Amino acid sequence: MSNTRVHTSSASILSDFKEITKMRLAISVVFSSVAGYFLGADNIDFVVVTLLAIGGYLMVGASNAYNQIIEKNLDALMDRTKNRPLPAGRMTNTVAFTIASIFTVLGLVVLYVINPKTAMFGAISIFLYVSIYTPLKTKTPLSVFVGAFPGAIPFMLGWVAATGTFSIEPGTLFMIQFFWQFPHFWAIGWWLFDDYKKGGFFMLPTGKRDRGTAIQIILYTCWTILVSLIPVFGVTGKLYLTPVSGLIILLLGLGMLYYAIRLFKEKTAEAAKKLMFASVSYITLLQIVYVLDKFIRQWI
């Protein structure tokens, strides 16, 4: 019986740790950073890849823990978040703050070992997310615009980790993920509108699930597709995409646009949920296509 309790307790602690750091989100961010590194590196250094993955996870985990400390009382109001460790009472603010602080320091140190610019952008990301984006979520729909900045850093962070420089190439990667944030998070805001309303969060540009919001989702989806295709034209330095890969990206984008248009027509939570999944598929597959395009060109 004692061993069973210990096992259950250990599993619960691990589950709460994964929840306070939002492990799945953190892993997706790490994936973006590693993809950016592969695009920027002339030679793959797996020590740097490992440091980038660890440092990236620590920084995202810290941001998420700080976020949940700040929003503890609001999380308790929403069905989606009321069972998180803090509002459910399974973890104290002190423990969460300790985790966040340790992760912040360790994350910055690990990223600094790669190069100072990587650590600088990591610090900017965590500052924007915690100090500006999080407080604005209950005050204005512009919080999504602010949140798009730290949200867009991971893809370009990998390039900076590989090269130690910020130029047009990581700037382009930043723009791709920046514009993508809007249809993605507005889809989430539409899907979970009623739950967000309980917590007093303003996620949609018009504040409503209406025609205006749907139109903006379509427009930003189009911008995302267009920006994603810029490297095909050879104007983004070392970041280049062949026409074949560009066509694949276009088709993926049209798939995402299809779901954005469906949301415009149906204006339902289910349509928004499908768009959200389509947007996740788009950015993930885009990063894979970009990386494969580079290495296939090198092998050929």
Contacts in CASP RR format, 6 or more apart in sequence:
PFRMAT RR
TARGET T0000
AUTHOR 0000-0000-0000
METHOD contacts of the structure
MODEL  1
MSNTRVHTSSASILSDFKEITKMRLAISVVFSSVAGYFLGADNIDFVVVT
LLAIGGYLMVGASNAYNQIIEKNLDALMDRTKNRPLPAGRMTNTVAFTIA
SIFTVLGLVVLYVINPKTAMFGAISIFLYVSIYTPLKTKTPLSVFVGAFP
GAIPFMLGWVAATGTFSIEPGTLFMIQFFWQFPHFWAIGWWLFDDYKKGG
FFMLPTGKRDRGTAIQIILYTCWTILVSLIPVFGVTGKLYLTPVSGLIIL
LLGLGMLYYAIRLFKEKTAEAAKKLMFASVSYITLLQIVYVLDKFIRQWI
12 90 0 8 1.000
16 85 0 8 1.000
16 90 0 8 1.000
16 91 0 8 1.000
17 99 0 8 1.000
19 84 0 8 1.000
19 85 0 8 1.000
20 61 0 8 1.000
20 64 0 8 1.000
20 65 0 8 1.000
20 68 0 8 1.000
20 84 0 8 1.000
20 85 0 8 1.000
20 86 0 8 1.000
20 91 0 8 1.000
20 96 0 8 1.000
20 99 0 8 1.000
21 57 0 8 1.000
21 60 0 8 1.000
21 61 0 8 1.000
21 62 0 8 1.000
21 64 0 8 1.000
21 65 0 8 1.000
21 99 0 8 1.000
21 103 0 8 1.000
22 60 0 8 1.000
22 61 0 8 1.000
22 64 0 8 1.000
25 60 0 8 1.000
25 64 0 8 1.000
26 56 0 8 1.000
26 57 0 8 1.000
26 60 0 8 1.000
26 61 0 8 1.000
26 64 0 8 1.000
27 57 0 8 1.000
28 280 0 8 1.000
28 284 0 8 1.000
29 56 0 8 1.000
29 57 0 8 1.000
29 60 0 8 1.000
29 151 0 8 1.000
29 154 0 8 1.000
30 52 0 8 1.000
30 53 0 8 1.000
30 56 0 8 1.000
30 57 0 8 1.000
30 60 0 8 1.000
30 154 0 8 1.000
31 284 0 8 1.000
31 287 0 8 1.000
32 154 0 8 1.000
32 155 0 8 1.000
32 177 0 8 1.000
32 283 0 8 1.000
32 287 0 8 1.000
33 52 0 8 1.000
33 53 0 8 1.000
33 56 0 8 1.000
33 154 0 8 1.000
33 155 0 8 1.000
33 157 0 8 1.000
33 158 0 8 1.000
33 161 0 8 1.000
34 49 0 8 1.000
34 52 0 8 1.000
34 53 0 8 1.000
34 158 0 8 1.000
35 155 0 8 1.000
35 158 0 8 1.000
35 287 0 8 1.000
35 288 0 8 1.000
35 290 0 8 1.000
35 291 0 8 1.000
36 155 0 8 1.000
36 156 0 8 1.000
36 157 0 8 1.000
36 158 0 8 1.000
36 159 0 8 1.000
36 162 0 8 1.000
36 173 0 8 1.000
36 287 0 8 1.000
36 291 0 8 1.000
37 48 0 8 1.000
37 49 0 8 1.000
37 52 0 8 1.000
37 158 0 8 1.000
37 159 0 8 1.000
37 161 0 8 1.000
37 162 0 8 1.000
38 44 0 8 1.000
38 162 0 8 1.000
38 291 0 8 1.000
38 294 0 8 1.000
38 295 0 8 1.000
39 158 0 8 1.000
39 159 0 8 1.000
39 162 0 8 1.000
39 169 0 8 1.000
39 173 0 8 1.000
39 239 0 8 1.000
39 290 0 8 1.000
39 291 0 8 1.000
39 294 0 8 1.000
40 158 0 8 1.000
40 159 0 8 1.000
40 162 0 8 1.000
40 163 0 8 1.000
40 169 0 8 1.000
40 238 0 8 1.000
40 239 0 8 1.000
41 48 0 8 1.000
41 162 0 8 1.000
41 163 0 8 1.000
42 162 0 8 1.000
48 114 0 8 1.000
48 161 0 8 1.000
48 162 0 8 1.000
51 110 0 8 1.000
51 111 0 8 1.000
51 113 0 8 1.000
51 114 0 8 1.000
52 111 0 8 1.000
52 114 0 8 1.000
52 118 0 8 1.000
52 157 0 8 1.000
52 158 0 8 1.000
52 161 0 8 1.000
54 107 0 8 1.000
54 110 0 8 1.000
55 106 0 8 1.000
55 107 0 8 1.000
55 110 0 8 1.000
55 111 0 8 1.000
56 107 0 8 1.000
56 110 0 8 1.000
56 111 0 8 1.000
56 122 0 8 1.000
56 154 0 8 1.000
56 157 0 8 1.000
58 103 0 8 1.000
58 104 0 8 1.000
58 106 0 8 1.000
58 107 0 8 1.000
58 110 0 8 1.000
59 103 0 8 1.000
59 104 0 8 1.000
59 107 0 8 1.000
59 108 0 8 1.000
59 111 0 8 1.000
59 122 0 8 1.000
59 125 0 8 1.000
59 126 0 8 1.000
61 100 0 8 1.000
61 103 0 8 1.000
62 99 0 8 1.000
62 100 0 8 1.000
62 101 0 8 1.000
62 103 0 8 1.000
62 104 0 8 1.000
62 107 0 8 1.000
62 126 0 8 1.000
63 125 0 8 1.000
63 126 0 8 1.000
63 129 0 8 1.000
63 130 0 8 1.000
63 150 0 8 1.000
65 96 0 8 1.000
65 97 0 8 1.000
65 99 0 8 1.000
65 100 0 8 1.000
65 103 0 8 1.000
66 97 0 8 1.000
66 100 0 8 1.000
66 126 0 8 1.000
66 129 0 8 1.000
66 130 0 8 1.000
66 134 0 8 1.000
67 129 0 8 1.000
67 130 0 8 1.000
67 134 0 8 1.000
68 75 0 8 1.000
68 84 0 8 1.000
68 85 0 8 1.000
68 86 0 8 1.000
68 96 0 8 1.000
69 86 0 8 1.000
69 93 0 8 1.000
69 96 0 8 1.000
69 97 0 8 1.000
69 100 0 8 1.000
70 130 0 8 1.000
70 134 0 8 1.000
70 135 0 8 1.000
71 81 0 8 1.000
71 134 0 8 1.000
71 137 0 8 1.000
72 86 0 8 1.000
72 87 0 8 1.000
72 93 0 8 1.000
73 87 0 8 1.000
74 81 0 8 1.000
74 138 0 8 1.000
74 199 0 8 1.000
74 200 0 8 1.000
74 201 0 8 1.000
75 81 0 8 1.000
75 82 0 8 1.000
75 84 0 8 1.000
75 86 0 8 1.000
75 87 0 8 1.000
76 82 0 8 1.000
76 87 0 8 1.000
77 198 0 8 1.000
77 199 0 8 1.000
77 200 0 8 1.000
78 195 0 8 1.000
78 196 0 8 1.000
78 198 0 8 1.000
78 199 0 8 1.000
79 195 0 8 1.000
79 198 0 8 1.000
80 192 0 8 1.000
80 195 0 8 1.000
81 87 0 8 1.000
82 88 0 8 1.000
85 91 0 8 1.000
85 96 0 8 1.000
86 92 0 8 1.000
86 93 0 8 1.000
86 96 0 8 1.000
104 126 0 8 1.000
108 119 0 8 1.000
108 122 0 8 1.000
108 123 0 8 1.000
109 119 0 8 1.000
111 118 0 8 1.000
111 119 0 8 1.000
111 122 0 8 1.000
111 161 0 8 1.000
112 118 0 8 1.000
112 119 0 8 1.000
114 161 0 8 1.000
115 160 0 8 1.000
115 161 0 8 1.000
115 164 0 8 1.000
117 160 0 8 1.000
117 164 0 8 1.000
117 165 0 8 1.000
117 166 0 8 1.000
118 157 0 8 1.000
118 158 0 8 1.000
118 160 0 8 1.000
118 161 0 8 1.000
118 164 0 8 1.000
121 153 0 8 1.000
121 156 0 8 1.000
121 157 0 8 1.000
121 160 0 8 1.000
121 166 0 8 1.000
122 153 0 8 1.000
122 157 0 8 1.000
124 150 0 8 1.000
124 153 0 8 1.000
125 150 0 8 1.000
125 151 0 8 1.000
125 153 0 8 1.000
125 154 0 8 1.000
125 157 0 8 1.000
126 150 0 8 1.000
128 146 0 8 1.000
128 147 0 8 1.000
128 149 0 8 1.000
128 150 0 8 1.000
129 147 0 8 1.000
129 150 0 8 1.000
129 151 0 8 1.000
132 146 0 8 1.000
132 147 0 8 1.000
133 143 0 8 1.000
133 146 0 8 1.000
133 147 0 8 1.000
133 150 0 8 1.000
136 142 0 8 1.000
136 143 0 8 1.000
136 146 0 8 1.000
137 143 0 8 1.000
137 201 0 8 1.000
137 202 0 8 1.000
137 203 0 8 1.000
138 199 0 8 1.000
138 200 0 8 1.000
138 201 0 8 1.000
138 202 0 8 1.000
139 202 0 8 1.000
140 202 0 8 1.000
141 202 0 8 1.000
141 203 0 8 1.000
141 204 0 8 1.000
141 205 0 8 1.000
141 206 0 8 1.000
141 207 0 8 1.000
143 202 0 8 1.000
143 203 0 8 1.000
144 181 0 8 1.000
144 182 0 8 1.000
144 185 0 8 1.000
144 186 0 8 1.000
144 203 0 8 1.000
144 205 0 8 1.000
145 182 0 8 1.000
147 181 0 8 1.000
148 178 0 8 1.000
148 179 0 8 1.000
148 181 0 8 1.000
148 182 0 8 1.000
148 185 0 8 1.000
149 178 0 8 1.000
151 177 0 8 1.000
151 178 0 8 1.000
151 181 0 8 1.000
152 174 0 8 1.000
152 175 0 8 1.000
152 176 0 8 1.000
152 177 0 8 1.000
152 178 0 8 1.000
152 180 0 8 1.000
152 181 0 8 1.000
153 174 0 8 1.000
154 177 0 8 1.000
155 173 0 8 1.000
155 174 0 8 1.000
155 176 0 8 1.000
155 177 0 8 1.000
155 287 0 8 1.000
156 166 0 8 1.000
156 170 0 8 1.000
156 171 0 8 1.000
156 173 0 8 1.000
156 174 0 8 1.000
156 177 0 8 1.000
157 170 0 8 1.000
158 170 0 8 1.000
159 169 0 8 1.000
159 170 0 8 1.000
159 173 0 8 1.000
159 239 0 8 1.000
160 166 0 8 1.000
160 170 0 8 1.000
163 170 0 8 1.000
167 237 0 8 1.000
168 236 0 8 1.000
168 237 0 8 1.000
168 239 0 8 1.000
169 236 0 8 1.000
169 237 0 8 1.000
169 238 0 8 1.000
169 239 0 8 1.000
172 227 0 8 1.000
172 230 0 8 1.000
172 231 0 8 1.000
172 236 0 8 1.000
172 239 0 8 1.000
173 239 0 8 1.000
175 227 0 8 1.000
175 230 0 8 1.000
176 224 0 8 1.000
176 227 0 8 1.000
176 228 0 8 1.000
176 286 0 8 1.000
177 283 0 8 1.000
179 220 0 8 1.000
179 223 0 8 1.000
179 224 0 8 1.000
179 227 0 8 1.000
180 224 0 8 1.000
180 279 0 8 1.000
180 282 0 8 1.000
180 283 0 8 1.000
182 216 0 8 1.000
182 217 0 8 1.000
182 220 0 8 1.000
182 224 0 8 1.000
183 217 0 8 1.000
183 220 0 8 1.000
183 221 0 8 1.000
183 224 0 8 1.000
183 256 0 8 1.000
183 260 0 8 1.000
183 275 0 8 1.000
183 279 0 8 1.000
184 276 0 8 1.000
184 279 0 8 1.000
184 280 0 8 1.000
184 283 0 8 1.000
185 203 0 8 1.000
186 203 0 8 1.000
186 204 0 8 1.000
186 205 0 8 1.000
186 213 0 8 1.000
186 216 0 8 1.000
186 217 0 8 1.000
186 220 0 8 1.000
187 217 0 8 1.000
187 263 0 8 1.000
187 272 0 8 1.000
187 273 0 8 1.000
187 275 0 8 1.000
187 276 0 8 1.000
187 279 0 8 1.000
188 203 0 8 1.000
188 272 0 8 1.000
188 276 0 8 1.000
189 196 0 8 1.000
189 203 0 8 1.000
189 204 0 8 1.000
189 272 0 8 1.000
190 204 0 8 1.000
190 209 0 8 1.000
190 213 0 8 1.000
190 263 0 8 1.000
190 269 0 8 1.000
190 272 0 8 1.000
191 269 0 8 1.000
191 272 0 8 1.000
191 273 0 8 1.000
191 276 0 8 1.000
192 269 0 8 1.000
193 203 0 8 1.000
193 204 0 8 1.000
193 209 0 8 1.000
193 269 0 8 1.000
196 203 0 8 1.000
204 213 0 8 1.000
205 212 0 8 1.000
205 213 0 8 1.000
205 216 0 8 1.000
206 212 0 8 1.000
206 213 0 8 1.000
206 216 0 8 1.000
207 213 0 8 1.000
209 267 0 8 1.000
209 272 0 8 1.000
210 267 0 8 1.000
211 264 0 8 1.000
211 267 0 8 1.000
214 260 0 8 1.000
214 263 0 8 1.000
214 264 0 8 1.000
214 267 0 8 1.000
215 264 0 8 1.000
217 260 0 8 1.000
217 263 0 8 1.000
217 264 0 8 1.000
217 275 0 8 1.000
218 257 0 8 1.000
218 260 0 8 1.000
218 261 0 8 1.000
218 264 0 8 1.000
221 253 0 8 1.000
221 256 0 8 1.000
221 257 0 8 1.000
221 260 0 8 1.000
222 257 0 8 1.000
224 253 0 8 1.000
224 256 0 8 1.000
224 282 0 8 1.000
225 249 0 8 1.000
225 250 0 8 1.000
225 253 0 8 1.000
225 254 0 8 1.000
225 256 0 8 1.000
225 257 0 8 1.000
228 249 0 8 1.000
228 253 0 8 1.000
228 286 0 8 1.000
229 241 0 8 1.000
229 246 0 8 1.000
229 249 0 8 1.000
229 250 0 8 1.000
230 236 0 8 1.000
231 239 0 8 1.000
231 240 0 8 1.000
231 241 0 8 1.000
231 290 0 8 1.000
232 240 0 8 1.000
232 241 0 8 1.000
232 242 0 8 1.000
232 243 0 8 1.000
232 245 0 8 1.000
232 246 0 8 1.000
234 240 0 8 1.000
240 294 0 8 1.000
240 297 0 8 1.000
241 249 0 8 1.000
241 290 0 8 1.000
241 293 0 8 1.000
242 293 0 8 1.000
242 297 0 8 1.000
245 289 0 8 1.000
245 290 0 8 1.000
245 292 0 8 1.000
245 293 0 8 1.000
246 289 0 8 1.000
248 289 0 8 1.000
249 286 0 8 1.000
249 289 0 8 1.000
252 281 0 8 1.000
252 282 0 8 1.000
252 285 0 8 1.000
252 286 0 8 1.000
252 289 0 8 1.000
253 282 0 8 1.000
255 278 0 8 1.000
255 282 0 8 1.000
256 275 0 8 1.000
256 278 0 8 1.000
256 279 0 8 1.000
256 281 0 8 1.000
256 282 0 8 1.000
258 278 0 8 1.000
259 271 0 8 1.000
259 274 0 8 1.000
259 275 0 8 1.000
259 278 0 8 1.000
260 275 0 8 1.000
262 271 0 8 1.000
262 274 0 8 1.000
262 275 0 8 1.000
263 271 0 8 1.000
263 272 0 8 1.000
263 274 0 8 1.000
263 275 0 8 1.000
265 271 0 8 1.000
END
